[in-house]
Amino acid sequence: MLHVRSLWNGAISFGLISIPVKLVNATESHSIPFRQVHIEDGGRIRHRKVCELEDREVGQAEIGKGYEAADGTIIPITEDDLSRLPLPTAKTIKIVTFVPADRIDPLQMDAAYYLQAGGVLAAQPYTLLREALKRSNKVAITKYALRGRERLGMLRVVGDAIAMHALLWPDEVLAPEGIAPGADVTVRVRELDLADTLMDILGEVDLEDLHDEYRAAVEEVVAAKVAGEAPPEAPGTAPGGRVLDLMTALENSVRAAKESRGGPAGREEAEAGRKPARTAPKQTGGKKSTSTAKKTAASAKAATKSTQPAKRTASTSRSATKKTAATANSTTKKAAAKKTTARKRSA
C-alpha cells in the first residue's frame, strides 16, 4: 500500500456523483541531492528567508502570499481570499468530457498523481468510474484547482487505481516552428532501409531493465570519498569525429549492433542496405543426402548404359558399310575378268 502524504483533498465530480478522493504523488525523484558549500572551507551555504522591512529571518508560520503590482507594491492574498473564489473546481476535480487516449498530445502531460478513495463511502463510486473508464477505452478530461491556479487534467486507469496526469493548457504548448530541417533535405531509400535494419537489430528492451548509470557512477564517487579513497577514473573514450558520410555511419552502426548482439557483422546486408534476405531451407539429416547421392549415381549409370547401344549401333553400321564396299569391289573385278576371257576366245 502506498503511504504518502496527500497533496490535496477534494472530490471527483462525475455528473451528479461525487467521489471523495485524496491526491498523492505517483512518481518520485531518485536523483542524488547535493548541498551548496563554501569551496574555501566547506561551510554549508544556506538560504534564509528574511523580511526586507525588519531585516530579520522569519519562520514558515509567518509567511503568506502576496501579488506584486506593476509599481512594485505587494498586495497580500490570504488563504481565506482564495477559498472564496467563484470556481467549482476549488475543491473538485470536475470531469468535463471523455476522449480516446490518443487524442492527448504527450507534450501536454505534466506531473502524475494517484487518486486515492477518500473513505469507505467513496469505494463504490470510485470503482464505478474506474470500470467505466476501462470499458470505454477512453480517458476523462478534468478541470481542477491546485497551488493557486486552475489546471487541466486527464484521468486514466493504472492497475486498480485511477491516476491523474496534470495537463498543460493547449496554448501553453509551443508550436515547433523553425525547429525541423528544411524541405530540401532528403534521404535515400537505401539509407532508410539501413535505418530499418538497425532498428530491427536493436529490437525491443524491457524498460524495467533500464537503469540510471549516471546515478550509480555518482554513488561510487561519493562512497570512495567517504572512505577516503580516490574516486574511480572514467574509462577513456574514443575521440569523436564529424560524420560526413551518412551511409558509412549507418553501415558501421549495423555491424556494431550485430556484433554487440553476438552475431556476425553482416557486411553484405549493410552494403545491400536492406533487411536480411531469406536463405534456402537447410537439409535436416544425413540420410536425405545419402539417398540423393545414390539417386545421382544410379542416374549416371543409367545414362552410361543408354549410350552403349548407340556406340554398338554405330560400330555395326561402319562394319556393314565396309563389307558392302568390299563385296562391290569383288563383283566388279570378276565381271571385268569374264569380259577379258571372252575377248581372248573370240580372237
Disulfide bonds with the S-S distance in Angstrom:
none
